[in-house]
Amino acid sequence: MAHRPKRTFRQRRADSSDSDSTHEPFAEPGAPGEQADLGPAEEGLSSGGVRAEAAELPRRARGRGRGRGRVWASSRHAARAAQRLDGGSDVLESRAVDLSTDEEDGTHRSSESKDDQSSSSNSSSSLEEEFTSLVNIPDAAFIQAAYQKRELARAQEDYISLDVKHAFTISGMKKNTEYPESEPDGHENIMPFTPKPQTLRQKMAETTATRNEETSEDSEEDKKYQDIWEQQQMRRAVKITKGQDIDLSHSTESQTVKKFDASISFPPVNLEIIKKQLNTRLTLLQDTHRSHLREYEKYIQDVKSSKSTIQNLENSSNQVLNFKFYKSMKVYVENLIDCLDKKIINIQEIESAMHALLVKQAMIFMKRRQDELKHESAYLQQLSRKAETSTNTSLAIDEKTQWILEEIESRRAQRRQARVLSGNCTHQEGTSSDDELSSADMMDFQKSQGDILQDHKKIFEDVHDDFCNIQNILLKFQQWREKFPDSYYEAFISLCIPKLLNPLIRFQLIDWNPLKFDSIGLKQMPWFTAIEEFIDGSMEDSKKEDSSDKKILSTVISKTIIPRLTDFVEFIWDPLSTSQTTNLITQSRMIFEEHSTCENEVINKGKQDLLKPIVSRMKKAIDDDVFIPLYPESAVENRMSPHSKFQERQFWSGLKLFRNILLWNELLPEDTLQELGLGKLLNRYLIIALLNAIPGPDVVKKCNQIAACLPEKWFQNSAMRTSIPQLENFIQFLLQSARKLSTSEIRDEVKEIILILVKIKALNQAESFIEEYHLDHLKSVIKEV
């Protein structure tokens, strides 16, 4: 459809000098007044209708601008014709007839139509020529012929056709051309075909609209559409006017076709046509059936897909549960880590306080022993110098030395009394650990330890058991391992658990002292049993050697227990204390047994980290704590002399350290033990003290004690005829002592010496000595070996 031009509306001012007594207001598009004027249908093109339509054109042009809501046409030719009629003073712009606007305008007021007919008689001749050139107006003969056709159609039928396609033509002709046949065609029945003369007000409005239209800033595209639209409307008006008679005849023919004519014959029907139609129908049905089958198969697939979707949705509930479980584990671990991060500071403080207290006590014992050894040795040296000078003057001793000697003798007396009460009569002086504290010092130590343990109990008193109980924590991870083993092992939880449990295990080890005889063992601790239960409940194949969960316990020991034990070894352990050494060996043996089940670089490194400080501490004890003085024979002949007693105590103290060192024979390497026990202690201190001793039963007893300390593992080889090289000095001392005793009356001790040689696999030396001294009765001792 052609583009409608833009409409412009301008309100007309009221003029008192207007010739019309009642002026009509300007109507906006779509206003209620304008909508009321619209008629439901157009009238036919009778002579009266045509004249009314021609007279209505200028009024429509004035009342409507270039609007887009409706279809309108503006004619520049009509404007020029009206300008010529007015003598150039006024501009008359006439619009072309737009037959489509009759549907919108409706019927006009009758008073205005009569006024138009009376006022248009003056200029009818000039305007008729102008409109005749534009529109083909039917003459009286055409109108009369149309009227007769209508009467004829009405006479033939009992009704007037209601065909909507031609309703406007018939109704219009009926309204405007219905005259009696006997009525003459007078002047008063002639319809005016000239437009109504415009009033002054209308001309002014037309002039203003034209001027504004000429001066408007419409684009070239709108002007082009305006021209095209005007031409289309003009052609349309001409075609509709020419086709009135055709429409009338067509309406009558269409009414007659509507009746059924029984005389109409149908084409002949034979068997081939029916067969062909049936085959066509069958083909269509088969195609429809195949399409239905395809739809059925599609529905089957949809059903399967729906079932699969249902299954997936049902499984998605498990995924939701899985997600909830993982989320809960994530939140739990985050809370656990946050809790441990806050509590680790308190744990370290309590742990450091307890460690400092134990170190302080150990340093007190060590310093006291060294001070007592120093003052007692100095006192004996003064006694020796006094004996050499043979003066009868009293020995001057300072008060500190005197007080120390009295304290030493007091503690020794207490220990002797305790041994007598216990029935231990074989104890040798010097083998005691001398780790007694005074009552005041003991009370201070117990008070400090009690305060630390009270603070220790308060660390986790505000924490739920799920975040401080190792068993509850491992239960969370055990649930993970049972429900989702793949994700559990892919997350390497076995590597994370030792780190999570480290603060809690250290919390339980705060009051643990592996050097005390009444200390609880590691296997009896709650964390140890909880980890063992967690490992036993593992879902992994037990045949798998590199099971990750089986390494948890060894990793905990390597990362937590060994560092704790190393601190005790370096700063607290006293190698001269047999009880401490025995307890430490017990704990270390248990740790090494757990390590033997899982061998890797980390565990071996932890084992070496523990053994190195043990060896280093024993070397330090040999250098600092072993002191065996050598006195003249005259000073030690009397076994009750202070020199003899002090020498004996120091020898047995060295022998005690020798025994404690060799207790590590199953944990430390043999070459390390032989270097420490035999090379540094036996050959350097004990043998020298034995060489300066008077041969006799006491010397043989001491040699028996030395041989008893030697590990039997070193002499298990039956093919051995000579002992280990580090015992060569000891063997020579035994042979020397045997020679001295063989010439004396003490012959039973010779047999003891031979038995010692046989025990340490010095068989060649023993046989040579027996043959040399003709001790044939002792050959049976060698044969028994």
C-alpha angles and dihedrals in degrees: 000000000000119000114260117230122246114269124224124198126199125180115237118229120234113255120198092199093058113127092223112087093205115037121196118233122242110266121218118216112276092011118150093246092054093046090054092056093057114106127215095235142007124254123241123264100261122148093265091045093051092049091048090049092050091048091049095057099083092046092052090048090055096046097048132051133190096308129167098205091072138025114258136161128211118200121206089191092062090049091055092047091052090048090056092050092054093051096247095296098097131034116228114195114191123191126218118252113270107195092188090064091065088077089059101038099049121184123348129227112273094220091058092047092055091048089052092053094052095045097048099060094091099059101028097110097055096042093047090060091049095049092041089061090051103037129031100233115198117239128228094269092055091048092048091050091051090049092052092049090053093050090048092052090048092050092051095050133042094226141041113247115257093200104148092211093067101021094107092054097051096041091048093051092046092054099044106029104038104120131148113260093233092054110108120233096249132172091259092060095053111108116229111245096184123093119255113266111255123240124233092259092051092048091051090050090048091049093048092048091048093048092048090046092053093047096044119118095232114156123248090248092059091050091051091051088047092056094045091049093050092051092050092050092049092050090047092053092051094049094049091051093051094047099055096102091045090054091050094052092044092054092054092047092049090053092054093048091058091071117087114248112206092192092071109110125216125220116271119268124215137172095265092056091049091047091049091049091048091049090050090049091048091050090051091049091049090050089049090049091051090049089050090051090052090049089048091052089048090052090050089053090048090052091051090047090049091051090049090049090050090050091049090049090050089050090046088067087062089049089053089052090047090050091049090050093050091045092050090049090049092051091045094051092046091051091045092052091046090051093048092047089058096042098044090076091057091044092053092049093050091043092051092047093052092045092050091050093052092044090051091053093048091049090051091056094045095047092046093052093049092046092049091048091050096048095043092049091049091050092052091049089054089051090051092051091048090051091051092051092046093216124156095215118120119257113254110226124177120236096250093054091046091050092048093050091050092050091049093051092046094055091045090053091051091051092049090051091049092051092049091052091049093047096241103144098156095069117124123219111254098033093093118105092225093214098141119134129206118254092252093050091046092052092049091049094049092047093052091046092049092052091051092049091050090055088045092059092051096058097084100020091109095046127094117244091245089067102039105029110087093205092055092047093051089047089062091054091043089058089052091050092049096046101037110015094164095057090040094059094037088057091055092231090167088068093048099047096069090053092049093047096045097090092045093049091048087051090057092046096056094095093034116113112181091191095064119090093222094049116126115252123244092244091058094053118107094237092053095052091044092054092046091053090048091052093046090053092055116132093212122108108276090214091064106103097199095052106161096213092053089063094058096087095045090047091051090050092047095047101035114015100042094052089049091048091046091058090055091049096049100042111016111027117099110203089200089064110088094194093053091045093049093049092046091050090050093053092043093049090053091050093049091048090056089048092052090066092059118036118188139129095270093052094045089050091052090050092051090047088060098042096049095061090044092057092042092051092050091050089052091050091052092051098043108029106035113088123153111174123211116224132181116274090247090059095052100037089090105068091202094055117113090240093053092046093048092047091049093049092050093047093051089045089055091045089051090054088047090055093046092051093051091051086078091065094116094045106037123056116266095240090053092051093045091051093049102037102032105024102039104026111023100039096035102043116005099045091048091052090049093049090056092047124096110257112249145097092311092058091048090049091053091048090051089053091051092049091047090057093056112099114249089219089075092061103039094108106102092200092063114114097166129046128239116291096246089063095056093101091048091050092050090051090051092051091047091050091047092053092051093047094046091064093049130067093261103090100148091072089058090063089051090053091050090052090051090052091049091049094054090046095249089141098145092054091046093051092047091051093048093051092044094053096031094240095160093159088066095057089085089064090059093045091055088061 
